Amino acid sequence: MTIWDLLADLYVATPSETEWGRISNEFKSLWNMPNCVGSIDGKHINITCPANSGSMYYNYKGNYSIVLLAVCDANYTFTCVDIGAYGSQSDGGVYHFSKLADAIENDRLGLPHDQPLPGETEPFPHYLVGDAAFPLRRYLMRPYPGRGIPEEQEYFNKRLSRARRVIENAFGILTAKWRILRTTLCMAPKNAEQIVKACIVLHNFIKLSCANYVASDFVDRYEEDATIAGSWRNEVVPLPSISRVSSNRGSSNNYDLRDALKTHLFNNKI
């Protein structure tokens, strides 16, 4: 794919440690999530049934699909993508077997060194925010499960959801601007992957080159304690998420980290 080959190294390159630091600062200033370096989610891209594929691409919506797993920064620019997983996998499964997870697990993503949360003294890791389909890790925060949970946990979930909606809006912009993704791609999975990659890199290229690509009212925004839906939601139906919940088998240290972030956010309400 010529478009990807020419532009990906410039517009979808893995951020450097300095760039991760900039992203972290923007998540703090724009979305009030300190040490956050990205929002992560996975979406189905519908395709026609591949020959001799059995149920590998068959998803819970009753369609055939490949999965787009992506991380974005605080301004709806995609920073890491993994495309092509079978539609039958859950978000957690897609993540577990992705190159992105492998890079983080083996410290190849270049995330900044741990640093204290604002006003704190103990070092805290930089992390992504995801929904309940993702595992709890020291570098990946997910919400507390259940209903009727304590006030501090409820507040943590609210703040995490606010930051996590950035990736939801990034996907909304992508689908609204690149209309081929609204359709079922009538092609082999490998060719569908190339189409998705082209849309991703062109999204980043135009967004970083054109100030008018995303109007302020096109994305969700917050006024006082209310969420104002972005106009993209009136134009397109959101891409289907992979909504099956992942097993939350984090280590005790991961639970402690989430609790520490929860306490910090609750003590520094916005």
C-alpha positions as CSV (number, residue, x, y, z in Angstrom):
1,M,0.0,0.0,0.0
2,T,1.8,3.1,-1.3
3,I,0.0,5.6,0.9
4,W,0.9,3.7,4.1
5,D,4.5,3.1,3.0
6,L,5.0,6.8,2.2
7,L,3.3,8.3,5.2
8,A,3.3,5.9,8.1
9,D,6.8,6.6,9.3
10,L,5.9,10.2,9.6
11,Y,2.3,10.2,10.8
12,V,1.8,6.9,12.6
13,A,5.2,6.4,14.0
14,T,5.6,5.1,17.6
15,P,6.1,8.2,19.8
16,S,9.5,8.9,21.2
17,E,9.9,9.3,25.0
18,T,9.7,13.0,24.6
19,E,6.5,12.8,22.6
20,W,5.0,10.4,25.1
21,G,5.8,13.1,27.7
22,R,4.0,15.7,25.6
23,I,1.0,13.4,25.2
24,S,0.9,12.8,29.0
25,N,0.9,16.6,29.6
26,E,-2.0,17.0,27.2
27,F,-4.1,14.3,28.8
28,K,-3.5,16.0,32.1
29,S,-4.4,19.5,30.8
30,L,-7.3,18.5,28.5
31,W,-8.8,15.5,30.2
32,N,-7.5,15.8,33.8
33,M,-5.8,12.4,33.8
34,P,-2.2,12.6,35.0
35,N,0.4,10.2,33.6
36,C,-2.0,9.0,31.0
37,V,-0.3,8.5,27.6
38,G,-3.3,7.2,25.5
39,S,-6.8,5.9,25.2
40,I,-7.2,2.4,23.7
41,D,-10.1,0.5,22.2
42,G,-10.9,-2.1,19.5
43,K,-13.5,-1.8,16.7
44,H,-14.9,-4.2,14.2
45,I,-14.5,-3.4,10.5
46,N,-17.0,-5.5,8.6
47,I,-15.9,-7.6,5.6
48,T,-17.6,-10.2,3.5
49,C,-17.1,-13.8,4.6
50,P,-13.6,-15.0,3.6
51,A,-13.5,-18.3,1.8
52,N,-12.8,-21.4,4.0
53,S,-12.4,-19.2,7.1
54,G,-15.0,-21.0,9.3
55,S,-16.0,-18.9,12.2
56,M,-12.7,-17.1,12.7
57,Y,-14.0,-13.8,11.4
58,Y,-17.5,-14.2,12.7
59,N,-18.3,-11.7,15.5
60,Y,-20.9,-11.4,18.2
61,K,-22.9,-9.0,16.0
62,G,-23.5,-11.8,13.5
63,N,-21.2,-10.2,10.9
64,Y,-17.7,-11.1,9.6
65,S,-15.0,-8.6,10.5
66,I,-11.4,-7.8,11.2
67,V,-10.5,-5.8,14.3
68,L,-8.8,-2.4,14.4
69,L,-7.0,-2.1,17.8
70,A,-5.8,1.5,18.3
71,V,-4.4,4.0,20.8
72,C,-4.8,7.7,20.3
73,D,-3.4,10.8,22.0
74,A,-5.4,13.5,23.7
75,N,-6.2,15.2,20.4
76,Y,-7.7,12.3,18.5
77,T,-4.5,11.4,16.6
78,F,-3.8,7.7,16.4
79,T,-0.4,6.8,17.8
80,C,-0.4,3.0,17.7
81,V,-2.5,0.6,15.6
82,D,-2.8,-3.1,15.2
83,I,-5.1,-4.2,12.3
84,G,-6.4,-7.6,11.2
85,A,-7.2,-9.7,14.2
86,Y,-10.1,-12.2,13.8
87,G,-13.5,-10.7,14.5
88,S,-14.3,-13.6,16.9
89,Q,-11.7,-12.4,19.5
90,S,-12.5,-10.2,22.4
91,D,-10.7,-6.9,23.1
92,G,-8.7,-8.6,25.8
93,G,-7.8,-11.4,23.4
94,V,-6.9,-9.0,20.6
95,Y,-4.8,-7.0,22.9
96,H,-3.0,-10.1,24.4
97,F,-1.9,-11.3,21.0
98,S,-1.1,-7.9,19.5
99,K,2.3,-6.5,18.7
100,L,1.3,-3.5,20.8
101,A,1.0,-5.7,24.0
102,D,4.3,-7.4,23.1
103,A,6.0,-4.1,22.7
104,I,4.8,-2.8,26.1
105,E,5.4,-6.1,27.9
106,N,9.0,-6.1,26.7
107,D,9.6,-2.4,27.3
108,R,10.0,-1.5,23.6
109,L,7.4,1.2,23.4
110,G,9.6,3.9,25.0
111,L,7.1,5.0,27.6
112,P,8.5,7.7,30.0
113,H,10.0,6.7,33.3
114,D,7.6,6.5,36.3
115,Q,7.0,9.9,37.9
116,P,4.8,11.1,40.8
117,L,1.3,12.1,40.3
118,P,0.8,15.9,40.8
119,G,1.4,16.7,44.5
120,E,2.5,13.2,45.3
121,T,5.9,11.8,46.1
122,E,5.8,8.2,45.1
123,P,6.7,7.4,41.5
124,F,3.7,6.2,39.4
125,P,3.7,4.5,36.0
126,H,2.5,6.1,32.7
127,Y,-0.5,4.2,31.5
128,L,-3.3,3.8,28.8
129,V,-7.0,3.9,29.7
130,G,-9.3,1.3,28.4
131,D,-12.8,-0.2,29.1
132,A,-13.7,-3.4,31.0
133,A,-12.7,-5.5,28.0
134,F,-9.0,-4.9,28.7
135,P,-6.9,-6.4,31.5
136,L,-5.7,-4.4,34.4
137,R,-2.0,-3.8,34.1
138,R,0.5,-1.3,35.6
139,Y,0.5,0.4,32.2
140,L,-3.3,-0.1,31.5
141,M,-6.1,1.2,33.7
142,R,-9.6,-0.1,33.5
143,P,-12.7,0.7,35.5
144,Y,-13.8,-0.9,38.7
145,P,-16.4,-3.6,38.0
146,G,-19.9,-3.9,39.3
147,R,-22.8,-1.6,40.4
148,G,-23.4,0.0,43.7
149,I,-19.6,0.4,44.2
150,P,-18.1,2.9,46.7
151,E,-18.2,6.6,45.9
152,E,-14.4,6.8,45.3
153,Q,-14.5,3.9,42.8
154,E,-17.6,5.5,41.1
155,Y,-15.7,8.8,40.7
156,F,-12.6,7.0,39.4
157,N,-14.8,5.3,36.7
158,K,-16.3,8.6,35.7
159,R,-12.9,10.2,35.3
160,L,-11.5,7.2,33.4
161,S,-14.5,7.2,31.1
162,R,-14.0,10.8,30.3
163,A,-10.5,10.2,29.1
164,R,-11.4,6.9,27.4
165,R,-14.0,8.7,25.3
166,V,-11.1,10.3,23.3
167,I,-10.6,7.1,21.4
168,E,-14.3,6.7,20.9
169,N,-14.4,10.1,19.3
170,A,-11.2,9.4,17.3
171,F,-13.0,6.4,15.8
172,G,-16.1,8.6,15.2
173,I,-14.1,11.1,13.3
174,L,-12.4,8.4,11.3
175,T,-15.7,6.8,10.3
176,A,-17.4,10.1,9.5
177,K,-14.6,11.3,7.3
178,W,-13.6,8.1,5.6
179,R,-17.0,6.7,4.6
180,I,-15.7,3.4,3.1
181,L,-15.4,2.2,6.8
182,R,-19.2,2.5,7.2
183,T,-19.7,-0.2,4.6
184,T,-18.9,-3.9,4.4
185,L,-15.6,-4.3,2.7
186,C,-16.1,-6.7,-0.2
187,M,-12.6,-8.0,-0.4
188,A,-10.1,-10.4,1.2
189,P,-9.0,-9.6,4.8
190,K,-5.5,-8.6,3.7
191,N,-6.9,-6.1,1.3
192,A,-9.3,-4.8,3.9
193,E,-6.4,-4.3,6.2
194,Q,-4.7,-2.1,3.6
195,I,-7.8,0.0,3.3
196,V,-8.0,0.6,7.0
197,K,-4.3,1.4,7.2
198,A,-4.7,4.0,4.4
199,C,-7.7,5.6,6.3
200,I,-5.7,5.7,9.6
201,V,-2.6,7.4,8.1
202,L,-4.7,9.9,6.0
203,H,-6.7,10.8,9.1
204,N,-3.5,11.6,11.0
205,F,-1.9,13.4,8.0
206,I,-4.9,15.7,7.4
207,K,-5.6,16.3,11.1
208,L,-2.0,17.3,11.7
209,S,-1.9,19.4,8.5
210,C,-5.3,21.1,8.5
211,A,-6.7,23.0,11.5
212,N,-10.3,22.7,10.1
213,Y,-10.3,18.9,9.8
214,V,-12.2,18.6,13.2
215,A,-14.5,21.4,14.3
216,S,-14.9,22.0,18.0
217,D,-18.6,20.9,18.0
218,F,-17.8,17.7,16.0
219,V,-16.5,15.8,19.0
220,D,-17.9,15.3,22.5
221,R,-17.2,18.2,25.0
222,Y,-17.9,18.9,28.6
223,E,-19.6,21.9,30.1
224,E,-19.7,22.0,33.9
225,D,-20.8,18.4,34.7
226,A,-22.6,17.7,31.4
227,T,-21.5,15.8,28.4
228,I,-22.4,17.5,25.1
229,A,-22.5,14.9,22.3
230,G,-20.4,15.7,19.2
231,S,-22.1,16.2,15.9
232,W,-20.4,13.1,14.4
233,R,-22.8,11.0,16.3
234,N,-25.6,12.5,14.2
235,E,-23.8,11.5,11.0
236,V,-22.7,7.9,11.6
237,V,-23.5,4.9,13.7
238,P,-20.4,4.2,15.9
239,L,-18.3,1.2,14.8
240,P,-19.2,-1.8,16.8
241,S,-16.9,-2.4,19.8
242,I,-15.8,-5.8,21.0
243,S,-17.8,-5.7,24.2
244,R,-17.1,-9.1,25.8
245,V,-15.5,-8.4,29.2
246,S,-12.0,-9.6,29.8
247,S,-11.0,-11.5,32.9
248,N,-9.6,-9.1,35.4
249,R,-6.7,-11.1,36.7
250,G,-4.3,-8.3,37.6
251,S,-1.6,-8.8,40.2
252,S,-2.1,-7.3,43.6
253,N,0.4,-4.5,42.7
254,N,-1.8,-3.6,39.8
255,Y,-4.8,-3.3,42.1
256,D,-2.8,-1.2,44.4
257,L,-1.8,1.1,41.6
258,R,-5.4,1.6,40.5
259,D,-6.4,2.3,44.1
260,A,-3.6,4.9,44.4
261,L,-4.8,6.6,41.2
262,K,-8.4,6.4,42.4
263,T,-7.5,8.1,45.7
264,H,-5.5,10.8,43.9
265,L,-8.4,11.6,41.5
266,F,-11.0,11.6,44.3
267,N,-8.8,13.9,46.4
268,N,-8.3,16.3,43.4
269,K,-11.8,16.5,42.0
270,I,-12.6,18.7,39.0
